[in-house]
């Protein structure tokens, strides 16, 4: 041991134009690359590999979702950036058990793989399969050590957590709620539901009870965890609530959630929700509750069950959609000419209607314009058209495009009206942001380069 400690391994300095070997390794959160040189040494029967330099990097969250082989290619790319002097002054052979050569040299690559392949192309890398461990043990050690040095994520101490669960059995229905403070203090609640309900309704009752308790305690931020995927997806808006009862529960949850500054509902595995599940079974089986556990008995549902009169009331959103599909005024002369052959007395207007009607057709009683590509565009009123242009121009995804781009995008989405170009020019001319920033150059500093198609499963 004394002899080994007296001669620790050190980084070797490569000779000019000396061939180098590159090893790369990656795991879920990090990657590491090592460049080694293989030389014959006195007293050694086989050549010995000595490390020249190594790098490692902790991947950000978006790069952690890369496929494993894409992480390896990314590691080679970063090595060419950080260790550029070795790539320019030495021939490098990449040793790996993965088919990195086939991935990087694939002519059908696109995305990041293609971009990295273009940057690695001038270096003339060679690829060789790994037949022995050798220096692969070094990059594996660096990779594992880098991952161990990552700081542990500190828990968010500002949120209270609510674990909820509902249960329906032969004896009846029940629900369980466990409210946990940031310091670990727990408050357990058992609900006995004395009215007939489904298992999904019991899940909603548990969630509502937990939110009510949090509201009474004046909490500002809560995280709710339940093993019901339906409740989590409906509350988050991913799934629609087609059942009237589920829709009523969802509206009640949204109303209570508005009192919190931070609020979210997540789906967890049943094994992580065992405490709330045990409490819900106590409530449904009508068994005595353990000490330090609150017992509540609900004789009526937390929401009003929709009656036949409520279901007969038309949906206001459906009425709004029907109003939006009203026949525009400017299409009436065209419909009259195309259905009954009637034309206005004004000769100029009659010629316009006759000429424009050649590119129009009637679909389900509505006038549609046929574009040059053969796509049908729904004819809308000028008011609806201006609202469409305003949404494209300065809406949530608006980028303040010019008038021609606005009209082209509106037409591509299947809308048409006669004054589209004039309305777009008027909108752009009155936009305050366009007047301030329109003179700034938005052209790229250099010409865009074409990127070939990539490996289909590498992006």
N, C-alpha and C positions, 0 to 999 in steps of 0.2 A: 504494500500500500504506500509505503514511503517513496518507493521508486516511481510509482504512478503519479503521486502528488508532486514529485519533483519535476516531472515532465508533462505538464498539462497540455492538452491539445490547443493549438493556437491557429489563427487564420493564416493560410498560406498566400504568398504573393505570386500570382501567375506570371509566367514569362510572356513576352510579346508574341502574339499570334498562337499561343498555346491553346489547344482544344480544351473546352470546359464542358462539364455536365451540369444539367439543371434538373433538380427534383422539386416537385410541388405536391402539397397535401392541403386538404380542406375538410372542414367539418361544418356543423350547422351554423356556427357563429364566426369562425376565423378561417384564415388561410395562411400558409407559410411557404416560402420558396427558399431554396438553398442552392448556391452555385459552388461546385466542387471541382477540383483538378485531380486527375488520376496520373500518378507517377510511379516509376520503379525506384525503390529504395534499397540501399545495401542491407543485406541480411534478410530480405523479404523475397519469398519465392514468387509472389504475385504482386501486381501493381497495387499501390495503396492510395485511397482517396482522402484528400485533405480539403476541409472547407475553405472557401475563398470569401464568401460573404453570404448573408441570409437576411431576409426581411419577413415580417409578419404584419397582419392587419386584422383588426376587429371589424367585421362587416356591419354596416348599418342595417336597419330593419328591412328596408326594401331589398337590399342585396342578399339578405338571409333567405329570401324566398327563391333565389336562383336554384335551378337544378344543380346536382352535385358536379357534373362535368362542366357546366357553365362557370361554376366557381373556380374550377381548375384553370380554365382558359382566362378568366379574369385575373387570377394570380400570376400567370405568365405575362399578361399584358402589363400589370403593375410593376413586375420585375423589370420589364424592358424600359419602363419610364424611370424608375428609381435607380436602376443599375445600368444606365445607358452606356457607360464607358466600357463595360464588359461585353455588351452586345455588339458594340461597334468595333472593338479591337480584337475579338476572339471568335472563332467558330464555336457555336454552342449546339450541343445535342441534348434534346429534351428526353429524359428517361421517365417513363410512366407506364403503368399497367392499363391506363385508360387510352382509348383511341383518339388522343388529342390531335394527331396529325390529320386524321380523317375529318375531324370537326373543324379545324382551322382552315384547311385547304379545300373545304367543300365549296363549290362554285355556286350552289343554290342557297347560300347562307344569307340571312337578313338580320336586321336589328343589331343588338350589341355585339353578337358574335361576328357579324360581317365587319363592323367598325374596328373591332380589335384585330381581326385577321388582316385588314388593310394596313394597320399600323405595324403589325408584326412581319408583314411581307418583305420589306427591304432588308431585314436582318438575316434572311436565309437560314432559318432554323432547321435542324435535322431532328428526326424523331426515331426513337429506338424503344423497343419494349423492355420492361424491367424484368430481368430473369433472376435477380437476387435482391435481397433487402438492401445491403450496403448503406449508402447515405440516405436512403428513404427513412431509416430509423431516426436520423437527425431532424428531418422536417416534421416527422410525426411528433417527436418530443417538443419541438418549438411550437407546433400547433396546439398540443395539449397544454403546454405551459402558458401560452398566451390566453387560452380560454380560462384557465384557473385564475389568472391575474385580473380577469374582468370584475369590476365592482358589482356587488349584488344590488339588484334593484330595490330601492327603499320603498316600503309600502306607503301608499297615500293615506296619511293619517287624518285627512279632512273629511272622509266619507264614512258614514254609517252603512252597514250592510244589513239587508233584509233577506233571509232565506224563507221561502214560503212553499207550501205544498198542500194539495187537496186530496181527499180520499172519499170514495163512495163504496160502501159495503152493504150487506144484507141488513145490518142493524140500523143503518142510516148513513148520513154524510157528515164529514168533518173537515177541518182545516187546521194547519199548524203554521206558526210564524215564530222565527227566531230573529230578534233584533240585536245586533252586535255593535258595540261602540268601537271607536278607533283604539281604545286601550284594552279591549278584549272583554269588557263587561257585557253579559248576555241577559236578554229579557225574553222569556218564552211565553207564548200564548197558545191556548187550545180553544178552538171554536167548535161548537156543536150546532150544526145546521138542522133545524127542526122542520124544514120544508123540503119537498122533493126537488132534487136538482141533479144535474149530470156531473161527471168528474171534471169537465172543463169549467163548469160554473163554480164548483168548489175551489178550483185553482184560482179563479178570479176573485172569489170571496176572500181567500187567504191573502192575495196581493193587496186588495183594497183595505183589509184590516191592518196590514203592516204599514201601508201608507198613511192611514188615519192615525195610528199610534205615533208615527214619525212626525206628522203634522201637529199633534197635540204636544209633543215634546219640543216643538219649535226647531226642528232640525232643518238645515239648509241644503245638505247634499246627502243623497242616499243612492245606494246601488242594490238592486233587487236581483236575486238569483233564484231560479226555479227550474225544476226538471220537466216542465211542460213546454215543449217546443212551440205548440200552437199559441199559447199565451204570449211567449216572448216575441214570436214573429208578428203576431197581430198588433201588439202594443208598439213595436218598433216601426210598424207600417210596411213591413216586407210582404205580409200576407193580408188579403182583404177579409173583412168580417162579413161573410154572406148571411150567416144566421142572425136574425134580428136580436136575439138575446145576447149573443156574443158582441154584436155591435153596440148594444146598450152598455154592457160592461166596459167595453173599450172606451166609450165616451166618458164614462164615470172615472176611469183611471186617468185619462188625459186631463179631466177637470181638476182632480186632486194633484196631479203631477205639476200643474202650473204654479203651485205654491212653493216649489223647491227651486233653488238656484242651479243645482246639479242633480240630474236624475237619469237613470238608465236601467233597463231590464235586460238581463242576459240569461241564456239557457246554459245550464250546467248538467253534468252527469248525475244520475241518481245517487251514485256512491258519495258524491260531495254534498248531498242534501239529505243525509240520513237523519239528522236531528229534527228537521221540519217534517220529514216523512213519518217518524215515530210519533210526533205530536199529533199529526193529522189522523193516524190510526187510532190514537186514544180518543179523539173526538168522534170518529165515525163508529167505533165500537162501544161508545158510552161508558168507558172505563174511568175509574178515578184518576185524577191527574196527580203527578208527583208534587212534592213541596216546591215552593218558590216558582210556581207556574201559574199564570193567570188563566182563568176559565171564563169564557164568554159564550152565551147562548143566543143564537139568532133565530127568531121565529119567522122573520120575513126576509126576502132577498134584499140586497143592498141597492138594487136597481128596480125600476118599475117594469114589469113584464109588458111587452108590446101587445096591445089588444088588436082586434080586427079593425076598429076604427082608426087606430094609429097606422096600421099597415096600409089602409086605404088612402091615407093622405099622400098625395104625390110628392115625390122627392124634389126639393127646390133646385138641386143641381141638374136634375133631368129637365125641369122646366127651363132652366137657363140654357141648356144645350139645345132644346127645341126652339127657344127664341133666337139663338145664334144661327140656326138653320132656316130662318125666315127668308122668303124670296126677296132678293135685293130689288130696289125700284128700277135700276137701270137695265135689268134683265127682262122686264115685262115686255117691252117692244120686240125683243128678239124671240121670246117665247110665243108671242102672238103671231109673228111672221112665220115661225117654224112649225107651229101647230095649226093655225087657221089661215095663214097666207095674208094676214092684214099688215098694211104698211101705213106709216103716218103721211099726212098730206104734204109735208115739207119734202121736196124732191131731194135736197142734199142729204137730209137725215135718212130718207128712204134708201138712197144709194149706199150710205155707210152701213145700214143694217143689212142690206142684201150682200154687200161684200164681206162683212165680218162674220155673217152667219155661215159662210162656207167652212170656217174653221171651228165651228161650235156644234155641239150635239146635246141631246136631252137624255139624261140618265135618271130614272126614277122620279120624273117630274122636275128635276133640277137642271139648270143650264151648266154645261161644262165646256171649257175651252180646250181644244186639242193643240198641244205644243208642237214644235217642229220635230221633236223626237217621238211623237206619237203618244205621249202621256196625257191623260185627262186631268185638267185643273178645274177645281170647283170654283165657280164664280161667286164672289162675296161682295158685300157692300163696301163702299169707300171707308166707312167708319171702322168696320172690321179689318179692312186692309191696312189702315193707318195704325191700328192697334198691333197687328202682326208685325209691321215694320218697326214699330217702337220696341217690341219685345226682342226682335232680332238685333236691333241696333244697341240698345242699352239695358237689356234684360239681365237675367242671372248669368247667362253665358254670352252676353253681347260683347263685341270687340270694336264698336264704333267704326264699322266699315263704311265705305263710300256708297253713294246712291245706287250705282249700277250693281254693286255686289249685293246690296240689300234686296233689290228687285229680283235679281237672279236667284237668290236663296229662297225668297218667298215663292217664286214660281216653281222651283225645284221641289218644294214641299207640297205642291199641289193646290196653290191658291192663285186666283186671277181676278183682276178688276182693271177697268180702262185707265184710271188715273194713277196707276202704280208708280210710274216714273216721276210724275210731278209731285206726288205725295212724298216719295223718297228724297227728292232734292229739297223740298221744303223742310223735311225733318232734319236732314243733315245741316242745312244752313242755319237752323235755329238751335242746334245742339251746342251747349256751352262748352262741353269737353272737346268737341271737334274743333271749335274755333281756337282753343288754347293750344292744342297739341298737334294740329293737322300738319304744321310745317316741319315737324321733326322727321328726320330720315328713318324709315323703317326697313330699308333694304339691307340684306345681310352684307357684312363687310367683305366677304369673299364668295365666289361662286359655289353653289351647292353641288355636292358630289353624289352621283348615283351609287346606291348601296345594293348589291345583289341580294337575292333571296337567301335566307339562312336555313339552318337545320330546322325542320318543322317542330321538333320537340325540345329545342334548346332555348326558346324564348317563351 
